[in-house]
Amino acid sequence: MTDPAVHKPWSGVFREATDSRLEQFTESISFDRRLYEHDIAASIAHAQMLASVSLLSADECQQIVQGLEAIRQEIEQGQFPFSVELEDIHMHVERALVERIGDVGRKLHTARSRNDQVSTDVRLWVRAAIDELDRLLVEVQRAFVERSTRDRDCILPAYTHTQRAQPVLAPHYWLAYCEKFERDRGRLADCRRRVNVSPLGTAAVAGTSLAINREETRTRLGFDAVAANSLDASSDRDFALEFAFVCALIATHLSTWAEEWILWSTIEFRFLKLPQAFCTGSSIMPQKINPDVLELVRGKTARVVGNLQALLVLVKGLPLAYNRDLQEGQEPLFDTFDTVRSCVEIAIPVVAGAELNREAIAARLELGYLDATTLMELLIARGVPQRTAHELVGRLVRLAMERSVPLAELKPADFSAAHPALDNSVYDVLGVERAVTAFRSYGSTAPAEVDRQLARWRMRLGLDRRSAAADDGSDGFELDSVLPPEEGRHS
C-alpha cells in the first residue's frame, strides 16, 4: 500500500498517492498564477476578518498578513517556485505560507473553500480587467475626437450596402465610433455592478457554522454587495460570461473599424494612408505596404467570439453547485481580455496616425449622386409627397446618368420639366458641399451639429474643460445646450 499524499490539502481520506498523470491533467497553475495578487488580497482580507471575530488572534493575523505580503513580493520579483503538484495558485500561496509561519498558516483557510476563494479571485480580476479596458476605450475615443478636430472640413461619402449613399463630414464618421465605444463602456460599467459582489465566506456550498463577518470582507475588498445565496455564489459564472460578451462586442466594433480602414487604404479607394510604423511588407513583393495590424484585429475578433461560445457551452449543463468544469473557463476568459486589450492598445496609435487622402477623396466625391436625397427633401419641403418626390428625383438621376454628369450639371429646364417646384434654387442644395450644409436634424452631419457633438465629446473625454468654446474661437456654450433634453438631464 502506498503512503497517502500527505502534501495534498485534501489527502486525509486518501490511502494512495496522487498519480502524476492526474496532476498534469488537473493542474491550473500554468494559467491561474496570474490571479496571485487577487488571491493574496482576498486572503489578507479574510485573515483580518477572522481576527475581528476572534477566530484568529491579533498576533496570528499579523503573521499571516506579513507572510502573504512576503509571498506577493517574491512572486512579483519572479523568485517564487511553481509546481504542478500543488495544482493552483491557491494551494501555492497556502503551502508557501505554512512553510514560512508553520501551523498558524493552516488557520487561514478557516470558514472558506477553494470554491468561494476562486470565485472571489476571478471577480477581483475581472473587476480590474473592466477598469483597464474602460481606460483604453477612453484613449481610443480621444484619438477619434482629436482627429475629428483635424479632419473637421473634410467630406466623405457614407455608405449603405457598400454603395455610396450620402455625404458626411469626416468628424461625423469618427464620432460614430466614439458612440459605439461609449456603449461598450456602458456595458462594462453595467457588468461591473454584477461582478462586484462578494462570494467570500459562502465556503464550499452551504456556508459555514462559524460566526464570520462577510460584510467586513466585502468592505475590505471594495465589493458593493455580498452574495445572498451560498449555492448560487459557489457556482455562478454569469459575471464572467457577461464580461466575455462585452469583450466580444468591443472586438466586433474594432473589427468593423479595421475592415473599413483596410478597404479605405487600398488603391481602389485611396481614402486613407495608414502609418507605416504599423504596417508590414511582403517577403517577395517589394512594393507592398500591408495593413497586417488591421487584419489581425479583424482576425482576433473570431477568437474572442469563439471564447464566448466556449464559455456558454461550458456552463450550459452544469448542476448546482461548484463543478471542476469551471476551471476550464479561466483560459478563454483570460485570453479574451488579453486579446481585446492588445487590439484596443494597437488601435490607439493607428487611429491617431492615419491620414486622409483628401485629394483622392475630393476627386471622386461627386460620383454616386450623394446629393439626390437632399434634392428629394427639398421637394418634400415644398409640399410634394415623399413617394412622389422620390420617383421624380430618381428620374432626374437616371437622366444625369445617361448624360454622365452630376445632378448639379443638369440644366434648369430639366428640373422645371420634372416639377414646377424645382426652380433655380435647386442648385443651392446640389453638390456634396451644399448637400452637407442642408442637413438640420439633431445627430446629423450638419456642420453646426457636428461642431456641437464634437464639443460635447471633447468635454466628456476631458479634452476641453472650457464651457465648450469651439476650436475656431466661437462663443462657448454649456453642455446641456448640445444635448437633447432627456440626455442633458441624465448626463
C-alpha positions as CSV (number, residue, x, y, z in Angstrom):
1,M,0.0,0.0,0.0
2,T,1.3,3.4,-1.0
3,D,1.6,6.1,1.7
4,P,-1.1,8.8,1.3
5,A,-0.1,12.0,-0.5
6,V,0.3,14.0,2.7
7,H,1.3,17.1,0.9
8,K,-2.2,17.5,-0.6
9,P,-4.6,19.7,1.4
10,W,-7.4,17.2,0.8
11,S,-5.4,14.0,1.4
12,G,-6.8,12.9,4.8
13,V,-9.3,10.5,3.4
14,F,-7.0,9.1,0.7
15,R,-4.8,6.0,1.1
16,E,-3.0,6.2,-2.2
17,A,-0.7,8.9,-3.6
18,T,-1.9,11.0,-6.5
19,D,-0.8,9.8,-9.9
20,S,1.4,12.2,-11.7
21,R,-0.7,11.9,-14.8
22,L,-3.7,13.2,-12.8
23,E,-1.6,16.1,-11.5
24,Q,-0.7,17.1,-15.1
25,F,-4.2,16.7,-16.2
26,T,-5.9,18.7,-13.4
27,E,-3.3,21.5,-12.8
28,S,-4.3,25.1,-13.4
29,I,-1.2,26.8,-12.1
30,S,0.1,27.2,-15.6
31,F,-2.6,29.9,-16.2
32,D,-4.2,30.8,-12.9
33,R,-0.9,32.1,-11.4
34,R,-2.0,35.5,-12.8
35,L,-4.6,35.6,-10.0
36,Y,-1.8,35.7,-7.3
37,E,-2.3,39.3,-6.5
38,H,-6.1,38.9,-6.1
39,D,-5.7,35.7,-4.2
40,I,-3.3,37.3,-1.7
41,A,-5.5,40.4,-1.3
42,A,-8.6,38.3,-0.6
43,S,-6.6,36.1,1.8
44,I,-5.4,39.2,3.7
45,A,-9.0,40.5,4.0
46,H,-10.2,37.1,5.1
47,A,-7.5,36.8,7.8
48,Q,-8.3,40.3,9.1
49,M,-12.0,39.3,9.3
50,L,-11.1,36.1,11.1
51,A,-9.2,38.1,13.7
52,S,-12.0,40.6,14.2
53,V,-14.4,37.7,15.1
54,S,-11.7,36.0,17.3
55,L,-11.1,33.0,15.1
56,L,-7.6,34.3,14.8
57,S,-5.6,36.2,17.4
58,A,-4.1,39.6,16.5
59,D,-0.6,38.1,16.5
60,E,-1.7,35.2,14.2
61,C,-3.3,37.6,11.9
62,Q,-0.2,39.8,11.7
63,Q,2.0,36.7,11.0
64,I,-0.4,35.7,8.2
65,V,-0.5,39.1,6.6
66,Q,3.2,39.6,6.8
67,G,3.7,36.1,5.3
68,L,1.3,36.8,2.5
69,E,3.0,40.1,1.7
70,A,6.3,38.4,1.5
71,I,4.9,35.8,-0.9
72,R,3.5,38.6,-3.0
73,Q,6.8,40.3,-3.3
74,E,8.6,37.0,-4.1
75,I,6.1,36.3,-7.0
76,E,6.4,39.9,-8.3
77,Q,10.2,39.5,-8.3
78,G,10.0,36.2,-10.2
79,Q,11.6,34.3,-7.4
80,F,8.6,32.1,-6.5
81,P,8.7,28.4,-7.4
82,F,5.6,27.0,-9.2
83,S,4.8,23.3,-9.4
84,V,2.0,21.2,-10.9
85,E,1.9,19.1,-7.8
86,L,0.3,22.0,-6.0
87,E,-2.4,22.3,-8.6
88,D,-3.4,26.0,-8.5
89,I,-2.4,29.4,-7.2
90,H,-4.4,29.0,-4.0
91,M,-2.5,25.9,-2.9
92,H,0.8,27.5,-3.9
93,V,0.2,30.5,-1.7
94,E,-1.2,28.5,1.2
95,R,1.8,26.0,1.1
96,A,4.3,28.8,1.0
97,L,2.6,30.5,3.9
98,V,2.7,27.3,6.0
99,E,6.3,26.8,5.2
100,R,7.1,30.4,6.4
101,I,5.0,30.6,9.6
102,G,4.0,27.0,10.4
103,D,0.7,25.9,11.8
104,V,-0.6,29.4,12.0
105,G,-0.7,29.4,8.2
106,R,-3.0,26.4,8.4
107,K,-5.7,28.5,10.0
108,L,-6.1,30.9,7.1
109,H,-8.5,28.6,5.3
110,T,-10.9,28.7,8.2
111,A,-14.5,29.3,7.0
112,R,-13.7,29.3,3.3
113,S,-13.4,26.8,0.5
114,R,-11.4,26.9,-2.7
115,N,-14.9,27.2,-4.3
116,D,-15.6,30.7,-2.9
117,Q,-11.9,31.5,-2.9
118,V,-11.6,31.1,-6.7
119,S,-14.8,32.9,-7.3
120,T,-13.6,35.8,-5.3
121,D,-10.3,35.9,-7.0
122,V,-11.8,35.8,-10.5
123,R,-14.3,38.5,-9.6
124,L,-11.5,40.7,-8.4
125,W,-9.5,40.0,-11.6
126,V,-12.5,40.7,-13.9
127,R,-13.1,44.0,-12.0
128,A,-9.6,45.1,-12.7
129,A,-9.8,44.0,-16.3
130,I,-13.0,46.0,-16.7
131,D,-11.3,49.1,-15.4
132,E,-8.3,48.6,-17.7
133,L,-10.5,48.2,-20.8
134,D,-12.5,51.2,-19.9
135,R,-9.4,53.3,-19.6
136,L,-8.2,52.1,-23.0
137,L,-11.5,52.7,-24.7
138,V,-11.4,56.3,-23.5
139,E,-8.0,56.6,-25.2
140,V,-9.4,55.3,-28.5
141,Q,-12.3,57.7,-28.2
142,R,-9.8,60.6,-27.6
143,A,-7.9,59.5,-30.7
144,F,-11.0,59.7,-32.8
145,V,-12.0,63.0,-31.3
146,E,-8.6,64.6,-31.8
147,R,-8.6,63.5,-35.5
148,S,-12.2,64.8,-35.8
149,T,-10.8,68.3,-35.0
150,R,-8.0,67.7,-37.5
151,D,-10.4,66.5,-40.3
152,R,-13.2,68.9,-39.5
153,D,-13.6,70.3,-43.0
154,C,-13.2,67.0,-44.9
155,I,-16.3,65.4,-46.6
156,L,-16.6,61.7,-47.1
157,P,-19.1,59.5,-48.8
158,A,-21.2,57.5,-46.4
159,Y,-22.2,54.0,-47.5
160,T,-25.2,51.7,-47.2
161,H,-25.0,48.2,-48.7
162,T,-21.4,49.1,-49.6
163,Q,-22.8,51.6,-52.1
164,R,-22.3,55.4,-51.9
165,A,-25.3,56.9,-50.1
166,Q,-25.0,60.5,-48.7
167,P,-22.2,62.9,-48.0
168,V,-21.0,63.3,-44.4
169,L,-18.3,65.3,-42.6
170,A,-15.3,63.2,-41.6
171,P,-15.8,64.0,-37.9
172,H,-19.3,62.6,-38.2
173,Y,-17.7,59.3,-39.3
174,W,-15.2,59.4,-36.5
175,L,-17.7,60.3,-33.8
176,A,-19.8,57.3,-34.8
177,Y,-17.1,55.1,-33.5
178,C,-17.0,57.1,-30.3
179,E,-20.7,56.3,-29.8
180,K,-20.0,52.6,-30.3
181,F,-17.2,52.6,-27.8
182,E,-19.3,54.6,-25.4
183,R,-22.0,51.9,-25.5
184,D,-19.2,49.4,-24.8
185,R,-18.1,51.4,-21.8
186,G,-21.7,51.5,-20.6
187,R,-21.9,47.7,-20.9
188,L,-18.6,47.4,-19.0
189,A,-19.9,49.6,-16.2
190,D,-23.1,47.6,-16.0
191,C,-21.2,44.4,-16.0
192,R,-19.0,45.7,-13.2
193,R,-22.0,46.1,-10.9
194,R,-22.8,42.4,-11.1
195,V,-19.1,41.5,-10.9
196,N,-18.6,43.5,-7.8
197,V,-20.5,41.1,-5.4
198,S,-18.5,39.2,-2.8
199,P,-18.9,35.4,-2.6
200,L,-16.2,35.1,0.1
201,G,-17.4,33.2,3.1
202,T,-20.0,31.2,1.3
203,A,-17.5,28.4,1.6
204,A,-17.9,25.2,-0.4
205,V,-21.7,25.2,-1.0
206,A,-23.8,25.7,2.2
207,G,-22.0,28.4,4.1
208,T,-20.3,27.9,7.5
209,S,-21.3,27.3,11.0
210,L,-18.6,29.6,12.2
211,A,-19.6,33.2,13.2
212,I,-17.8,35.1,10.4
213,N,-18.5,38.6,9.2
214,R,-18.9,38.6,5.4
215,E,-19.7,42.3,5.4
216,E,-16.3,43.1,6.7
217,T,-14.5,41.2,3.9
218,R,-16.9,42.9,1.4
219,T,-15.8,46.3,2.7
220,R,-12.1,45.4,2.8
221,L,-12.1,44.2,-0.8
222,G,-14.2,47.0,-2.2
223,F,-17.2,44.9,-3.2
224,D,-20.6,46.7,-3.4
225,A,-22.6,43.8,-2.1
226,V,-22.5,40.3,-0.5
227,A,-23.7,37.3,-2.4
228,A,-27.0,36.3,-0.8
229,N,-27.1,32.5,-1.6
230,S,-24.2,30.2,-1.0
231,L,-25.4,27.7,-3.6
232,D,-25.5,30.3,-6.3
233,A,-22.3,32.1,-5.2
234,S,-20.4,28.8,-5.4
235,S,-21.4,28.1,-9.0
236,D,-22.1,31.5,-10.5
237,R,-20.0,32.5,-13.5
238,D,-22.6,34.7,-15.1
239,F,-20.3,37.7,-14.5
240,A,-17.5,36.0,-16.5
241,L,-19.8,35.2,-19.4
242,E,-21.2,38.7,-19.4
243,F,-17.7,40.2,-19.4
244,A,-16.8,37.9,-22.3
245,F,-19.9,39.0,-24.2
246,V,-19.0,42.7,-23.7
247,C,-15.5,42.0,-24.9
248,A,-16.9,40.2,-27.9
249,L,-18.9,43.4,-28.8
250,I,-15.8,45.6,-28.3
251,A,-13.8,43.3,-30.6
252,T,-16.7,43.3,-33.1
253,H,-16.7,47.1,-33.2
254,L,-12.9,47.1,-33.7
255,S,-13.3,44.6,-36.5
256,T,-15.8,46.9,-38.2
257,W,-13.3,49.7,-38.0
258,A,-10.5,47.5,-39.2
259,E,-12.4,46.2,-42.2
260,E,-13.4,49.7,-43.2
261,W,-9.9,51.1,-43.0
262,I,-8.4,48.0,-44.8
263,L,-10.7,48.9,-47.7
264,W,-10.1,52.6,-47.5
265,S,-6.3,52.0,-47.6
266,T,-6.5,50.2,-51.0
267,I,-5.6,51.8,-54.3
268,E,-9.2,51.2,-55.3
269,F,-10.4,53.5,-52.6
270,R,-7.3,55.6,-51.8
271,F,-9.1,57.3,-48.9
272,L,-6.6,56.6,-46.2
273,K,-2.8,56.4,-45.6
274,L,-2.0,54.1,-42.7
275,P,1.0,55.0,-40.5
276,Q,3.9,52.9,-41.9
277,A,5.1,52.1,-38.4
278,F,2.0,50.0,-38.1
279,C,2.2,48.3,-41.5
280,T,4.3,45.4,-42.8
281,G,5.8,44.4,-46.1
282,S,5.9,41.4,-48.3
283,S,8.7,38.8,-48.4
284,I,8.5,38.6,-52.2
285,M,6.8,41.8,-53.5
286,P,9.0,44.8,-52.7
287,Q,6.2,47.4,-53.3
288,K,3.8,46.1,-50.7
289,I,2.7,48.1,-47.7
290,N,0.2,45.7,-45.9
291,P,-2.4,46.6,-43.2
292,D,-1.5,43.4,-41.3
293,V,-2.3,45.0,-37.9
294,L,-5.8,45.8,-39.0
295,E,-6.2,42.3,-40.5
296,L,-5.1,40.8,-37.2
297,V,-7.6,42.9,-35.3
298,R,-10.3,41.6,-37.6
299,G,-9.0,38.0,-37.2
300,K,-8.6,38.1,-33.5
301,T,-12.3,39.0,-33.2
302,A,-13.1,35.5,-34.3
303,R,-11.0,34.2,-31.4
304,V,-12.9,36.4,-28.9
305,V,-16.3,35.3,-30.2
306,G,-15.1,31.7,-30.1
307,N,-14.1,32.1,-26.4
308,L,-17.6,33.4,-25.6
309,Q,-19.2,30.4,-27.3
310,A,-16.8,28.1,-25.4
311,L,-17.9,29.7,-22.1
312,L,-21.6,29.4,-22.8
313,V,-21.2,25.7,-23.8
314,L,-19.1,25.1,-20.7
315,V,-21.9,26.1,-18.2
316,K,-24.9,25.1,-20.1
317,G,-25.3,21.7,-18.5
318,L,-23.8,22.1,-15.0
319,P,-25.9,21.3,-12.0
320,L,-25.6,23.2,-8.8
321,A,-23.3,24.0,-7.3
322,Y,-19.5,24.0,-8.0
323,N,-18.1,21.7,-10.6
324,R,-14.5,21.3,-11.7
325,D,-15.6,22.1,-15.2
326,L,-15.5,25.7,-14.3
327,Q,-11.7,25.6,-14.2
328,E,-11.9,25.3,-18.0
329,G,-13.5,28.7,-18.1
330,Q,-10.4,30.6,-16.9
331,E,-8.2,30.2,-20.0
332,P,-10.8,31.5,-22.5
333,L,-11.6,34.3,-20.1
334,F,-8.0,35.4,-19.7
335,D,-7.4,35.0,-23.4
336,T,-10.4,37.2,-24.2
337,F,-9.1,40.0,-22.1
338,D,-5.6,39.7,-23.3
339,T,-6.7,39.7,-26.9
340,V,-9.1,42.6,-26.7
341,R,-6.7,44.7,-24.7
342,S,-4.0,44.2,-27.3
343,C,-6.4,45.1,-30.1
344,V,-7.5,48.3,-28.3
345,E,-3.9,49.2,-27.5
346,I,-2.8,48.9,-31.1
347,A,-5.9,50.8,-32.4
348,I,-5.0,53.9,-30.4
349,P,-1.8,54.9,-32.4
350,V,-3.3,53.7,-35.7
351,V,-6.3,55.9,-35.3
352,A,-4.2,58.8,-34.3
353,G,-1.5,58.3,-37.0
354,A,-3.6,57.6,-40.2
355,E,-4.0,60.4,-42.7
356,L,-7.0,61.0,-45.1
357,N,-6.0,61.3,-48.7
358,R,-8.0,64.4,-49.3
359,E,-7.2,64.9,-52.9
360,A,-8.2,61.4,-53.9
361,I,-11.4,61.7,-51.9
362,A,-12.3,65.1,-53.4
363,A,-11.6,63.9,-56.9
364,R,-14.3,61.3,-56.8
365,L,-16.7,62.9,-54.2
366,E,-19.3,63.9,-56.8
367,L,-19.6,60.3,-58.0
368,G,-22.6,58.4,-56.8
369,Y,-25.2,61.2,-56.7
370,L,-24.8,61.7,-53.0
371,D,-27.0,64.8,-53.1
372,A,-30.1,63.0,-54.5
373,T,-31.7,62.6,-51.1
374,T,-31.2,66.3,-50.3
375,L,-32.9,67.2,-53.6
376,M,-35.8,64.9,-52.7
377,E,-36.2,66.5,-49.3
378,L,-36.3,70.0,-51.0
379,L,-39.3,68.8,-52.9
380,I,-40.9,67.4,-49.7
381,A,-40.3,70.8,-48.0
382,R,-42.3,72.4,-50.9
383,G,-45.3,70.1,-50.4
384,V,-44.6,67.2,-52.7
385,P,-45.4,63.8,-51.1
386,Q,-42.3,61.7,-50.2
387,R,-43.1,58.9,-52.6
388,T,-43.7,61.3,-55.5
389,A,-40.6,63.2,-54.7
390,H,-38.6,60.0,-54.6
391,E,-39.8,59.0,-58.0
392,L,-39.2,62.4,-59.5
393,V,-35.6,62.6,-58.3
394,G,-35.0,59.0,-59.4
395,R,-35.9,60.1,-62.9
396,L,-33.6,63.0,-62.7
397,V,-30.7,60.8,-61.5
398,R,-31.4,58.5,-64.5
399,L,-31.2,61.5,-66.8
400,A,-27.9,62.6,-65.3
401,M,-26.5,59.1,-65.6
402,E,-27.5,58.9,-69.2
403,R,-25.6,62.2,-69.8
404,S,-22.7,61.1,-67.5
405,V,-23.0,64.3,-65.4
406,P,-23.7,65.0,-61.7
407,L,-27.1,66.4,-60.8
408,A,-25.7,69.9,-60.4
409,E,-24.9,69.9,-64.1
410,L,-28.4,69.3,-65.3
411,K,-30.0,72.4,-66.9
412,P,-32.7,74.5,-65.2
413,A,-35.1,73.3,-67.9
414,D,-34.5,69.7,-66.8
415,F,-35.6,70.5,-63.3
416,S,-38.6,72.6,-64.1
417,A,-39.8,69.9,-66.6
418,A,-39.6,67.4,-63.8
419,H,-41.7,69.5,-61.4
420,P,-42.7,73.2,-61.2
421,A,-41.4,73.4,-57.6
422,L,-37.9,72.8,-59.0
423,D,-36.7,76.3,-59.9
424,N,-33.2,77.7,-60.0
425,S,-33.0,77.4,-56.2
426,V,-32.3,73.6,-56.6
427,Y,-28.7,74.5,-57.1
428,D,-28.5,75.7,-53.5
429,V,-28.7,72.0,-52.3
430,L,-26.9,70.3,-55.1
431,G,-23.2,69.2,-54.9
432,V,-21.8,67.4,-51.9
433,E,-20.8,70.6,-50.0
434,R,-24.2,72.2,-50.4
435,A,-25.9,68.9,-49.5
436,V,-24.0,68.7,-46.3
437,T,-24.9,72.2,-45.2
438,A,-28.6,71.4,-45.9
439,F,-28.8,69.0,-43.0
440,R,-30.7,70.2,-39.9
441,S,-31.7,67.3,-37.6
442,Y,-30.1,66.5,-34.2
443,G,-27.4,63.8,-34.7
444,S,-27.0,64.6,-38.4
445,T,-23.9,65.6,-40.3
446,A,-24.9,69.3,-40.4
447,P,-21.7,71.3,-39.8
448,A,-23.1,73.1,-36.8
449,E,-24.5,69.9,-35.4
450,V,-21.1,68.1,-35.8
451,D,-19.4,71.0,-34.1
452,R,-21.8,70.7,-31.2
453,Q,-21.3,67.0,-30.9
454,L,-17.5,67.4,-31.2
455,A,-17.6,70.0,-28.4
456,R,-19.7,67.6,-26.3
457,W,-17.2,64.8,-26.8
458,R,-14.2,67.0,-26.1
459,M,-15.7,67.9,-22.7
460,R,-16.9,64.4,-21.9
461,L,-13.4,63.0,-22.5
462,G,-11.6,65.8,-20.7
463,L,-10.0,67.2,-23.8
464,D,-11.6,70.7,-23.4
465,R,-12.5,71.8,-19.9
466,R,-13.8,75.2,-21.1
467,S,-17.6,75.7,-21.3
468,A,-17.3,74.4,-24.8
469,A,-15.7,77.0,-27.0
470,A,-15.2,75.5,-30.4
471,D,-11.7,75.2,-31.8
472,D,-12.3,78.0,-34.3
473,G,-12.8,80.5,-31.4
474,S,-16.5,80.8,-31.5
475,D,-18.5,81.7,-28.4
476,G,-18.8,79.0,-25.8
477,F,-22.0,77.2,-24.7
478,E,-22.9,74.9,-21.9
479,L,-23.0,71.1,-22.2
480,D,-26.8,70.9,-21.8
481,S,-27.2,73.1,-24.8
482,V,-25.7,70.4,-27.1
483,L,-27.8,67.6,-25.7
484,P,-31.4,66.7,-26.3
485,P,-33.5,67.5,-23.1
486,E,-33.6,63.9,-21.8
487,E,-29.9,63.4,-22.3
488,G,-29.0,66.6,-20.6
489,R,-30.9,65.6,-17.5
490,H,-29.1,62.3,-17.1
491,S,-25.5,63.0,-18.2
